Amino acid sequence: MKLAVALAALFVLTPCAVAEEPVTVMVVGVFHMSNPGHDLHNVAADDVLAPKRQAEIAAATKALERFKPTMVAVEWPAAITATRYADYRAGTLAPSRNEVVQLGFRLAASSGLATVHGIDVDGEFPFEAVQAWAAAHGQGARLDALVAQGSTRMEAINATLAQGSVGATLRLLNQPEAIARDHDFYRVMLAFGGGKDQPGVALLTAWYDRNFRICANLVQAAKPGDRVVVFYGAGHAFLLRQCIAEMPGYRLVEANDFLPQ
């Protein structure tokens, strides 16, 4: 009984006792600028090293500087990020179309940051098992329709990039309502399975596991008062935003409050 009272007092007193500055985080969902083709749907990015795109990327990072970041986190493992950012600052990194370099390294350098935090982790995405179950249970057409919805979304993103700017494309990717709609695909995977055979559950669990491991890396690196910009593939934005929004001592801000039109 005494232990229960002590624990209750701890939970009541802790928020008052810890008067630390919040960690403010902006999650910027991005498209893969170097066209690796690793996702179900991929943006048809043109050459971001071309002068027009370089000017647009510079405008986007200049706008993000207004956030005054003290930390930048990116979708690469920690060791690779540290080595390549050191080379970037030294001017010895080979030209790269990757969004980590184009957005993350550029913003960190222009903000005077000595390091960039690579917070990525490997993860499984067992979509083939979902496809096999759907085909075996007469659900193939339903799954194909869900994938087609993603293709329609990708067409809109491709059109925005082709006809507009990098900044406009980033704004499209970072609309909160669009982020929520994009996450519907993962959640609907729960419909694909039955009894003890639950490939949709396995896929969704793997997706959540990877994203919250990523978020753990962020939380373990950030310090009270930090202002963090996270550059990650837009498909990760929903869960990373959720993790930050629900984390005590953290505050989520909208990327579109800073990205250029």
Backbone as CSV, one residue per row, in Angstrom:
resi,resn,N_x,N_y,N_z,CA_x,CA_y,CA_z,C_x,C_y,C_z
1,MET,0.831,-1.199,0.000,0.000,0.000,0.000,0.868,1.253,0.000
2,LYS,1.931,1.224,0.839,2.824,2.379,0.894,3.512,2.589,-0.455
3,LEU,3.893,1.490,-1.108,4.537,1.583,-2.420,3.597,2.201,-3.433
4,ALA,2.326,1.806,-3.422,1.346,2.360,-4.351,1.180,3.858,-4.128
5,VAL,1.135,4.287,-2.861,1.001,5.718,-2.559,2.228,6.478,-3.036
6,ALA,3.405,5.896,-2.835,4.640,6.555,-3.256,4.689,6.713,-4.770
7,LEU,4.297,5.658,-5.491,4.291,5.736,-6.949,3.282,6.769,-7.441
8,ALA,2.121,6.810,-6.817,1.113,7.793,-7.199,1.634,9.201,-6.991
9,ALA,2.330,9.420,-5.876,2.902,10.738,-5.613,3.951,11.096,-6.649
10,LEU,4.742,10.110,-7.053,5.768,10.345,-8.070,5.151,10.817,-9.370
11,PHE,4.081,10.143,-9.819,3.441,10.514,-11.078,2.815,11.893,-10.993
12,VAL,2.346,12.281,-9.803,1.732,13.592,-9.640,2.783,14.683,-9.615
13,LEU,3.913,14.405,-8.941,4.904,15.442,-8.701,5.896,15.615,-9.846
14,THR,6.127,14.541,-10.620,7.175,14.608,-11.635,7.005,15.750,-12.630
15,PRO,5.808,15.987,-13.219,5.689,17.078,-14.188,6.033,18.433,-13.590
16,CYS,5.728,18.638,-12.316,6.020,19.913,-11.672,7.495,20.025,-11.339
17,ALA,8.105,18.867,-10.973,9.491,18.896,-10.540,10.442,19.085,-11.715
18,VAL,10.072,18.597,-12.891,10.935,18.691,-14.068,10.463,19.852,-14.936
19,ALA,11.091,20.994,-14.744,10.696,22.198,-15.482,11.662,22.422,-16.630
20,GLU,11.789,21.435,-17.512,12.713,21.537,-18.631,12.012,22.143,-19.834
21,GLU,12.825,22.782,-20.680,12.273,23.323,-21.916,11.817,22.179,-22.815
22,PRO,10.722,22.357,-23.535,10.279,21.290,-24.436,11.226,21.134,-25.615
23,VAL,11.228,19.947,-26.181,11.911,19.696,-27.445,10.888,19.961,-28.548
24,THR,11.203,20.875,-29.436,10.293,21.245,-30.511,10.740,20.546,-31.789
25,VAL,9.825,19.820,-32.414,10.192,18.967,-33.558,9.318,19.282,-34.764
26,MET,9.965,19.419,-35.900,9.283,19.538,-37.187,9.637,18.315,-38.024
27,VAL,8.640,17.543,-38.398,8.849,16.395,-39.280,8.553,16.847,-40.710
28,VAL,9.568,16.792,-41.556,9.405,17.166,-42.964,9.389,15.889,-43.790
29,GLY,8.202,15.496,-44.246,8.101,14.349,-45.137,8.651,14.710,-46.502
30,VAL,9.540,13.883,-47.038,10.211,14.206,-48.299,9.998,13.089,-49.311
31,PHE,10.301,13.386,-50.569,10.340,12.346,-51.593,11.795,11.977,-51.840
32,HIS,11.997,10.786,-52.375,13.365,10.308,-52.593,13.892,10.909,-53.894
33,MET,14.799,11.844,-53.754,15.270,12.633,-54.893,16.195,11.862,-55.822
34,SER,16.788,10.772,-55.314,17.731,10.022,-56.151,17.095,8.803,-56.809
35,ASN,15.762,8.689,-56.709,15.023,7.625,-57.390,15.534,6.214,-57.090
36,PRO,15.622,5.824,-55.804,16.093,4.462,-55.525,15.086,3.377,-55.866
37,GLY,13.789,3.733,-55.944,12.766,2.767,-56.335,12.499,1.684,-55.320
38,HIS,12.652,1.983,-54.036,12.504,0.970,-52.992,11.092,0.861,-52.435
39,ASP,10.195,1.765,-52.798,8.863,1.799,-52.214,7.830,1.219,-53.177
40,LEU,6.623,0.971,-52.658,5.536,0.514,-53.532,5.237,1.552,-54.599
41,HIS,5.311,2.832,-54.212,5.075,3.938,-55.137,6.251,4.901,-55.026
42,ASN,6.758,5.343,-56.169,7.962,6.167,-56.172,7.758,7.421,-57.011
43,VAL,8.222,8.550,-56.467,8.147,9.817,-57.187,9.113,9.781,-58.365
44,ALA,8.649,10.281,-59.513,9.494,10.362,-60.707,10.285,11.661,-60.650
45,ALA,11.325,11.678,-59.832,12.116,12.899,-59.643,13.067,13.102,-60.821
46,ASP,13.129,14.339,-61.296,14.117,14.656,-62.320,15.444,14.979,-61.628
47,ASP,16.387,15.518,-62.360,17.731,15.727,-61.829,17.753,16.919,-60.879
48,VAL,17.846,16.642,-59.582,17.818,17.734,-58.610,19.131,18.503,-58.570
49,LEU,20.150,18.037,-59.303,21.398,18.796,-59.406,21.323,19.856,-60.497
50,ALA,20.249,19.838,-61.285,20.063,20.867,-62.310,19.880,22.229,-61.638
51,PRO,20.326,23.317,-62.280,20.278,24.651,-61.654,18.898,25.045,-61.141
52,LYS,17.845,24.751,-61.896,16.496,25.124,-61.469,16.133,24.438,-60.158
53,ARG,16.378,23.147,-60.065,16.046,22.415,-58.851,16.950,22.831,-57.690
54,GLN,18.213,23.121,-57.981,19.103,23.579,-56.915,18.611,24.892,-56.311
55,ALA,18.108,25.783,-57.154,17.570,27.049,-56.652,16.336,26.801,-55.789
56,GLU,15.498,25.856,-56.193,14.285,25.542,-55.426,14.625,24.901,-54.079
57,ILE,15.603,24.013,-54.083,16.018,23.362,-52.841,16.641,24.393,-51.901
58,ALA,17.440,25.293,-52.460,18.031,26.345,-51.643,16.948,27.224,-51.020
59,ALA,15.894,27.511,-51.790,14.792,28.323,-51.257,14.071,27.596,-50.134
60,ALA,13.899,26.282,-50.283,13.217,25.492,-49.246,14.029,25.463,-47.962
61,THR,15.323,25.213,-48.068,16.142,25.154,-46.861,16.299,26.534,-46.236
62,LYS,16.348,27.574,-47.065,16.402,28.935,-46.529,15.155,29.238,-45.706
63,ALA,14.008,28.802,-46.195,12.760,29.011,-45.457,12.769,28.233,-44.145
64,LEU,13.303,27.019,-44.165,13.349,26.204,-42.951,14.329,26.759,-41.919
65,GLU,15.296,27.551,-42.354,16.226,28.177,-41.414,15.492,29.065,-40.414
66,ARG,14.324,29.582,-40.810,13.556,30.456,-39.903,13.118,29.722,-38.649
67,PHE,13.086,28.401,-38.695,12.759,27.585,-37.527,13.893,27.605,-36.494
68,LYS,15.081,27.973,-36.946,16.280,28.028,-36.102,16.605,26.661,-35.476
69,PRO,16.840,25.665,-36.323,17.098,24.315,-35.793,18.416,24.232,-35.030
70,THR,18.404,23.450,-33.962,19.626,23.114,-33.238,20.035,21.674,-33.493
71,MET,19.189,20.939,-34.195,19.466,19.530,-34.499,18.748,19.162,-35.784
72,VAL,19.424,18.416,-36.636,18.834,17.884,-37.864,18.986,16.367,-37.833
73,ALA,17.890,15.655,-38.111,17.897,14.192,-38.126,17.439,13.711,-39.499
74,VAL,18.055,12.618,-39.983,17.820,12.188,-41.361,17.681,10.672,-41.463
75,GLU,17.242,10.229,-42.658,16.945,8.820,-42.931,18.179,8.064,-43.419
76,TRP,19.224,8.130,-42.648,20.420,7.318,-42.867,20.868,6.763,-41.523
77,PRO,21.612,5.656,-41.498,22.185,5.178,-40.238,23.192,6.178,-39.674
78,ALA,23.424,6.085,-38.382,24.236,7.087,-37.690,25.658,7.172,-38.226
79,ALA,26.336,6.028,-38.385,27.747,6.046,-38.764,27.955,6.637,-40.157
80,ILE,27.111,6.225,-41.105,27.211,6.749,-42.470,26.970,8.251,-42.481
81,THR,25.968,8.681,-41.729,25.631,10.105,-41.687,26.797,10.923,-41.161
82,ALA,27.407,10.485,-40.074,28.505,11.232,-39.470,29.676,11.378,-40.439
83,THR,30.034,10.285,-41.097,31.169,10.321,-42.027,30.892,11.216,-43.220
84,ARG,29.710,11.065,-43.802,29.413,11.823,-45.018,29.171,13.302,-44.724
85,TYR,28.617,13.612,-43.565,28.432,15.031,-43.240,29.780,15.704,-42.993
86,ALA,30.706,14.994,-42.386,32.051,15.544,-42.212,32.678,15.836,-43.576
87,ASP,32.505,14.904,-44.517,33.022,15.128,-45.873,32.302,16.296,-46.541
88,TYR,31.013,16.400,-46.322,30.227,17.498,-46.909,30.757,18.840,-46.425
89,ARG,30.985,18.950,-45.133,31.477,20.211,-44.574,32.888,20.524,-45.051
90,ALA,33.655,19.462,-45.314,35.020,19.664,-45.799,35.072,19.919,-47.293
91,GLY,33.926,19.761,-47.976,33.878,19.967,-49.413,34.410,18.813,-50.215
92,THR,34.507,17.638,-49.597,35.064,16.472,-50.293,34.021,15.413,-50.632
93,LEU,32.772,15.625,-50.254,31.730,14.654,-50.579,31.363,14.780,-52.058
94,ALA,31.326,13.657,-52.757,30.946,13.669,-54.170,29.527,14.206,-54.327
95,PRO,29.229,14.860,-55.460,27.867,15.362,-55.674,26.839,14.255,-55.485
96,SER,25.776,14.567,-54.765,24.759,13.563,-54.453,23.376,14.137,-54.677
97,ARG,22.507,13.330,-55.275,21.119,13.721,-55.474,20.239,13.303,-54.288
98,ASN,20.799,12.603,-53.347,20.006,12.094,-52.235,19.454,13.238,-51.396
99,GLU,18.206,13.086,-50.942,17.551,14.137,-50.170,18.212,14.383,-48.821
100,VAL,18.911,13.386,-48.285,19.634,13.595,-47.032,20.675,14.691,-47.215
101,VAL,21.397,14.610,-48.327,22.414,15.615,-48.624,21.769,16.930,-49.044
102,GLN,20.842,16.837,-49.993,20.259,18.040,-50.565,19.476,18.883,-49.550
103,LEU,18.777,18.238,-48.642,17.976,18.966,-47.649,18.616,18.929,-46.267
104,GLY,18.916,17.728,-45.773,19.421,17.602,-44.416,20.785,18.237,-44.217
105,PHE,21.761,17.851,-45.043,23.108,18.394,-44.894,23.121,19.893,-45.182
106,ARG,22.365,20.294,-46.201,22.356,21.716,-46.568,21.810,22.572,-45.426
107,LEU,20.696,22.141,-44.839,20.107,22.915,-43.746,21.024,22.919,-42.524
108,ALA,21.590,21.775,-42.195,22.470,21.704,-41.030,23.677,22.625,-41.201
109,ALA,24.278,22.600,-42.380,25.455,23.429,-42.619,25.108,24.917,-42.574
110,SER,24.009,25.287,-43.208,23.629,26.707,-43.224,23.184,27.190,-41.849
111,SER,22.806,26.239,-40.973,22.413,26.588,-39.606,23.582,26.510,-38.633
112,GLY,24.750,26.195,-39.148,25.945,26.158,-38.323,26.058,24.950,-37.413
113,LEU,25.451,23.829,-37.790,25.469,22.638,-36.943,26.680,21.766,-37.273
114,ALA,27.367,21.315,-36.231,28.575,20.512,-36.417,28.265,19.064,-36.751
115,THR,27.050,18.612,-36.415,26.693,17.220,-36.657,25.296,17.119,-37.259
116,VAL,25.046,16.008,-37.931,23.712,15.613,-38.374,23.465,14.226,-37.787
117,HIS,22.276,14.011,-37.268,21.963,12.748,-36.608,21.277,11.790,-37.585
118,GLY,21.927,10.678,-37.879,21.298,9.615,-38.655,20.510,8.739,-37.707
119,ILE,19.200,8.629,-37.911,18.354,7.902,-36.962,17.644,6.712,-37.601
120,ASP,18.048,6.341,-38.801,17.335,5.269,-39.488,17.704,3.898,-38.923
121,VAL,16.768,2.955,-39.048,16.995,1.549,-38.697,16.398,0.693,-39.804
122,ASP,16.951,-0.494,-39.968,16.387,-1.438,-40.921,15.063,-1.983,-40.396
123,GLY,14.213,-2.395,-41.312,12.948,-2.985,-40.908,12.390,-3.880,-41.997
124,GLU,11.533,-4.785,-41.598,10.881,-5.679,-42.546,9.597,-5.037,-43.066
125,PHE,9.216,-5.407,-44.287,7.933,-4.965,-44.859,7.374,-6.162,-45.636
126,PRO,6.775,-7.131,-44.923,6.376,-8.408,-45.554,5.091,-8.300,-46.376
127,PHE,5.129,-7.482,-47.422,3.953,-7.261,-48.249,3.628,-8.485,-49.106
128,GLU,4.654,-9.256,-49.473,4.411,-10.431,-50.313,3.479,-11.418,-49.618
129,ALA,3.595,-11.547,-48.306,2.714,-12.460,-47.569,1.265,-11.984,-47.608
130,VAL,1.072,-10.667,-47.577,-0.279,-10.120,-47.695,-0.833,-10.411,-49.082
131,GLN,-0.018,-10.221,-50.101,-0.445,-10.502,-51.470,-0.827,-11.972,-51.636
132,ALA,-0.022,-12.857,-51.083,-0.299,-14.286,-51.207,-1.609,-14.660,-50.512
133,TRP,-1.833,-14.108,-49.323,-3.076,-14.399,-48.607,-4.272,-13.855,-49.388
134,ALA,-4.148,-12.620,-49.892,-5.250,-12.019,-50.636,-5.594,-12.843,-51.874
135,ALA,-4.571,-13.296,-52.588,-4.802,-14.095,-53.787,-5.482,-15.421,-53.448
136,ALA,-5.106,-16.014,-52.325,-5.648,-17.315,-51.934,-7.056,-17.231,-51.356
137,HIS,-7.496,-16.029,-50.985,-8.792,-15.875,-50.329,-9.729,-14.926,-51.087
138,GLY,-9.491,-14.782,-52.380,-10.388,-13.974,-53.196,-10.368,-12.494,-52.884
139,GLN,-9.253,-12.009,-52.312,-9.144,-10.599,-51.933,-8.108,-9.850,-52.775
140,GLY,-7.675,-10.497,-53.851,-6.657,-9.867,-54.681,-7.099,-8.545,-55.280
141,ALA,-8.341,-8.489,-55.762,-8.837,-7.260,-56.387,-8.917,-6.123,-55.365
142,ARG,-9.303,-6.467,-54.140,-9.388,-5.442,-53.097,-8.009,-4.863,-52.782
143,LEU,-7.026,-5.735,-52.700,-5.667,-5.267,-52.426,-5.141,-4.444,-53.592
144,ASP,-5.418,-4.896,-54.809,-4.986,-4.147,-55.990,-5.597,-2.750,-56.007
145,ALA,-6.853,-2.631,-55.565,-7.522,-1.330,-55.532,-6.839,-0.396,-54.541
146,LEU,-6.404,-0.932,-53.413,-5.696,-0.116,-52.429,-4.364,0.377,-52.979
147,VAL,-3.660,-0.517,-53.662,-2.387,-0.127,-54.275,-2.624,0.926,-55.352
148,ALA,-3.730,0.781,-56.101,-4.040,1.746,-57.154,-4.320,3.127,-56.585
149,GLN,-4.932,3.183,-55.405,-5.158,4.483,-54.766,-3.832,5.188,-54.501
150,GLY,-2.837,4.423,-54.097,-1.507,4.998,-53.895,-0.909,5.495,-55.197
151,SER,-1.194,4.789,-56.279,-0.690,5.217,-57.587,-1.313,6.538,-58.004
152,THR,-2.596,6.705,-57.715,-3.275,7.963,-58.040,-2.666,9.114,-57.250
153,ARG,-2.402,8.883,-55.973,-1.752,9.887,-55.130,-0.384,10.238,-55.694
154,MET,0.367,9.231,-56.138,1.695,9.473,-56.673,1.638,10.276,-57.966
155,GLU,0.616,10.061,-58.771,0.461,10.844,-59.997,0.302,12.322,-59.684
156,ALA,-0.452,12.633,-58.621,-0.643,14.034,-58.228,0.674,14.643,-57.750
157,ILE,1.464,13.868,-57.019,2.765,14.359,-56.547,3.698,14.581,-57.731
158,ASN,3.723,13.625,-58.659,4.576,13.765,-59.834,4.197,14.991,-60.662
159,ALA,2.891,15.236,-60.781,2.431,16.393,-61.554,2.853,17.691,-60.877
160,THR,2.762,17.726,-59.556,3.160,18.931,-58.824,4.643,19.205,-59.007
161,LEU,5.460,18.156,-58.952,6.894,18.343,-59.133,7.224,18.747,-60.564
162,ALA,6.576,18.107,-61.523,6.876,18.394,-62.935,6.465,19.802,-63.329
163,GLN,5.338,20.262,-62.798,4.793,21.562,-63.203,5.154,22.690,-62.242
164,GLY,5.618,22.324,-61.075,5.889,23.339,-60.062,7.314,23.250,-59.544
165,SER,7.441,23.325,-58.212,8.758,23.405,-57.590,8.936,22.329,-56.534
166,VAL,10.159,22.189,-56.075,10.438,21.284,-54.958,9.675,21.735,-53.719
167,GLY,9.642,23.052,-53.479,8.918,23.566,-52.317,7.442,23.231,-52.362
168,ALA,6.822,23.386,-53.529,5.397,23.072,-53.675,5.142,21.581,-53.446
169,THR,6.061,20.751,-53.919,5.907,19.308,-53.741,6.030,18.924,-52.264
170,LEU,6.968,19.534,-51.565,7.112,19.273,-50.134,5.870,19.733,-49.366
171,ARG,5.308,20.847,-49.768,4.080,21.320,-49.115,2.940,20.319,-49.327
172,LEU,2.832,19.773,-50.524,1.794,18.785,-50.805,1.984,17.542,-49.931
173,LEU,3.214,17.098,-49.808,3.498,15.909,-49.019,3.222,16.120,-47.536
174,ASN,3.323,17.365,-47.071,3.231,17.644,-45.645,1.908,18.250,-45.198
175,GLN,0.878,18.131,-46.014,-0.461,18.502,-45.561,-0.938,17.464,-44.546
176,PRO,-1.306,17.877,-43.333,-1.695,16.896,-42.304,-2.797,15.947,-42.750
177,GLU,-3.780,16.468,-43.486,-4.875,15.593,-43.921,-4.380,14.562,-44.940
178,ALA,-3.425,14.949,-45.777,-2.869,14.011,-46.751,-2.018,12.953,-46.047
179,ILE,-1.273,13.354,-45.031,-0.472,12.412,-44.253,-1.377,11.358,-43.612
180,ALA,-2.510,11.814,-43.065,-3.453,10.883,-42.437,-4.043,9.924,-43.467
181,ARG,-4.402,10.434,-44.647,-4.960,9.568,-45.695,-3.939,8.531,-46.151
182,ASP,-2.696,8.956,-46.272,-1.656,8.031,-46.724,-1.475,6.880,-45.737
183,HIS,-1.691,7.151,-44.458,-1.533,6.101,-43.448,-2.666,5.086,-43.507
184,ASP,-3.786,5.444,-44.114,-4.914,4.512,-44.209,-4.498,3.183,-44.828
185,PHE,-3.590,3.237,-45.806,-3.152,2.011,-46.480,-2.609,0.994,-45.473
186,TYR,-1.782,1.475,-44.557,-1.168,0.561,-43.587,-2.211,0.001,-42.631
187,ARG,-3.112,0.865,-42.167,-4.118,0.419,-41.206,-5.070,-0.601,-41.821
188,VAL,-5.434,-0.430,-43.087,-6.369,-1.345,-43.743,-5.753,-2.732,-43.925
189,MET,-4.457,-2.849,-43.789,-3.829,-4.170,-43.884,-4.393,-5.148,-42.851
190,LEU,-4.983,-4.629,-41.770,-5.567,-5.503,-40.747,-6.721,-6.341,-41.296
191,ALA,-7.295,-5.928,-42.415,-8.404,-6.686,-43.004,-7.926,-7.941,-43.730
192,PHE,-6.622,-8.052,-43.958,-6.106,-9.173,-44.746,-5.520,-10.235,-43.816
193,GLY,-6.372,-11.186,-43.483,-5.984,-12.278,-42.613,-7.209,-12.929,-42.013
194,GLY,-7.002,-14.024,-41.327,-8.094,-14.717,-40.663,-7.551,-15.764,-39.718
195,GLY,-8.200,-15.917,-38.559,-7.760,-16.912,-37.593,-6.336,-16.672,-37.157
196,LYS,-5.527,-17.737,-37.224,-4.128,-17.612,-36.821,-3.227,-17.107,-37.936
197,ASP,-3.764,-16.997,-39.140,-2.983,-16.527,-40.295,-3.249,-15.043,-40.490
198,GLN,-2.349,-14.197,-40.024,-2.571,-12.754,-39.999,-1.409,-11.997,-40.653
199,PRO,-1.261,-12.107,-41.972,-0.155,-11.400,-42.625,-0.298,-9.883,-42.555
200,GLY,-1.536,-9.377,-42.556,-1.727,-7.933,-42.449,-1.282,-7.405,-41.102
201,VAL,-1.584,-8.155,-40.057,-1.122,-7.775,-38.711,0.401,-7.776,-38.668
202,ALA,1.025,-8.789,-39.272,2.489,-8.866,-39.279,3.104,-7.676,-39.996
203,LEU,2.501,-7.284,-41.129,3.016,-6.131,-41.865,2.880,-4.858,-41.037
204,LEU,1.692,-4.646,-40.473,1.468,-3.420,-39.709,2.363,-3.374,-38.477
205,THR,2.539,-4.498,-37.816,3.399,-4.553,-36.644,4.842,-4.230,-37.003
206,ALA,5.314,-4.763,-38.126,6.681,-4.480,-38.573,6.856,-3.006,-38.900
207,TRP,5.835,-2.416,-39.517,5.895,-1.001,-39.879,5.940,-0.122,-38.636
208,TYR,5.088,-0.435,-37.660,5.094,0.319,-36.409,6.426,0.131,-35.679
209,ASP,6.918,-1.086,-35.655,8.172,-1.360,-34.962,9.303,-0.514,-35.526
210,ARG,9.429,-0.476,-36.842,10.519,0.296,-37.435,10.367,1.778,-37.110
211,ASN,9.162,2.305,-37.258,8.986,3.736,-37.064,9.190,4.170,-35.620
212,PHE,8.788,3.352,-34.677,9.000,3.742,-33.287,10.432,3.491,-32.835
213,ARG,11.156,2.612,-33.506,12.599,2.519,-33.265,13.289,3.786,-33.800
214,ILE,12.844,4.263,-34.939,13.371,5.513,-35.472,13.105,6.647,-34.487
215,CYS,11.876,6.717,-34.002,11.523,7.774,-33.059,12.338,7.656,-31.777
216,ALA,12.598,6.424,-31.332,13.424,6.231,-30.141,14.821,6.807,-30.345
217,ASN,15.396,6.596,-31.521,16.708,7.170,-31.807,16.681,8.692,-31.718
218,LEU,15.599,9.276,-32.206,15.455,10.729,-32.132,15.360,11.198,-30.684
219,VAL,14.482,10.564,-29.928,14.258,10.961,-28.541,15.528,10.795,-27.708
220,GLN,16.289,9.754,-27.983,17.500,9.498,-27.214,18.635,10.455,-27.573
221,ALA,18.535,11.110,-28.717,19.573,12.064,-29.133,19.235,13.504,-28.767
222,ALA,17.958,13.831,-28.682,17.537,15.213,-28.437,17.731,15.601,-26.981
223,LYS,17.949,16.896,-26.770,18.107,17.451,-25.431,17.013,18.478,-25.176
224,PRO,16.667,18.710,-23.906,15.662,19.739,-23.609,16.023,21.064,-24.260
225,GLY,15.038,21.684,-24.885,15.254,22.953,-25.555,15.666,22.843,-27.003
226,ASP,15.989,21.631,-27.461,16.376,21.463,-28.864,15.221,21.817,-29.790
227,ARG,15.598,22.278,-30.967,14.657,22.538,-32.060,15.101,21.642,-33.213
228,VAL,14.329,20.601,-33.473,14.764,19.511,-34.340,13.987,19.523,-35.655
229,VAL,14.710,19.414,-36.758,14.087,19.180,-38.062,14.417,17.748,-38.469
230,VAL,13.382,16.975,-38.751,13.529,15.583,-39.162,13.147,15.473,-40.638
231,PHE,14.076,15.035,-41.468,13.793,14.791,-42.884,13.638,13.285,-43.080
232,TYR,12.431,12.869,-43.497,12.183,11.438,-43.676,11.222,11.219,-44.821
233,GLY,11.316,10.049,-45.445,10.353,9.690,-46.481,8.940,9.921,-45.989
234,ALA,8.110,10.519,-46.835,6.787,10.975,-46.394,5.918,9.857,-45.838
235,GLY,6.150,8.622,-46.249,5.362,7.516,-45.728,5.536,7.310,-44.232
236,HIS,6.644,7.794,-43.690,6.913,7.654,-42.265,6.293,8.789,-41.440
237,ALA,5.812,9.826,-42.101,5.448,11.049,-41.388,4.347,10.834,-40.354
238,PHE,3.337,10.024,-40.675,2.211,9.864,-39.752,2.678,9.322,-38.405
239,LEU,3.435,8.234,-38.422,3.836,7.613,-37.165,4.893,8.429,-36.429
240,LEU,5.795,9.073,-37.152,6.780,9.923,-36.482,6.091,11.122,-35.838
241,ARG,5.126,11.704,-36.524,4.370,12.814,-35.946,3.575,12.357,-34.722
242,GLN,2.975,11.187,-34.818,2.218,10.663,-33.682,3.131,10.471,-32.480
243,CYS,4.294,9.872,-32.721,5.235,9.623,-31.638,5.633,10.927,-30.949
244,ILE,5.941,11.942,-31.736,6.354,13.233,-31.171,5.194,13.902,-30.449
245,ALA,4.019,13.906,-31.069,2.864,14.589,-30.480,2.465,13.985,-29.138
246,GLU,2.694,12.683,-28.966,2.282,12.002,-27.740,3.407,11.904,-26.712
247,MET,4.600,12.400,-27.063,5.754,12.270,-26.174,5.772,13.409,-25.160
248,PRO,5.725,13.103,-23.872,5.800,14.172,-22.865,7.074,15.004,-23.035
249,GLY,6.929,16.315,-22.961,8.078,17.196,-23.097,8.441,17.524,-24.525
250,TYR,7.607,17.105,-25.473,7.866,17.366,-26.883,6.717,18.166,-27.480
251,ARG,7.041,18.964,-28.478,6.034,19.775,-29.152,6.226,19.635,-30.658
252,LEU,5.156,19.297,-31.358,5.196,19.128,-32.809,4.779,20.419,-33.486
253,VAL,5.549,20.840,-34.486,5.189,22.000,-35.289,5.010,21.559,-36.727
254,GLU,4.256,22.314,-37.491,3.929,21.951,-38.863,5.002,22.433,-39.843
255,ALA,5.451,21.531,-40.688,6.442,21.901,-41.710,5.884,22.967,-42.642
256,ASN,4.588,22.889,-42.953,4.019,23.846,-43.904,3.887,25.247,-43.351
257,ASP,4.131,25.429,-42.060,4.212,26.789,-41.505,5.522,27.459,-41.883
258,PHE,6.468,26.681,-42.438,7.782,27.214,-42.783,8.162,27.000,-44.239
259,LEU,7.699,25.925,-44.854,8.076,25.648,-46.246,7.547,26.726,-47.188
260,PRO,8.309,27.041,-48.241,7.867,28.065,-49.183,6.733,27.594,-50.054
261,GLN,5.966,28.547,-50.591,4.847,28.210,-51.490,5.394,27.645,-52.803
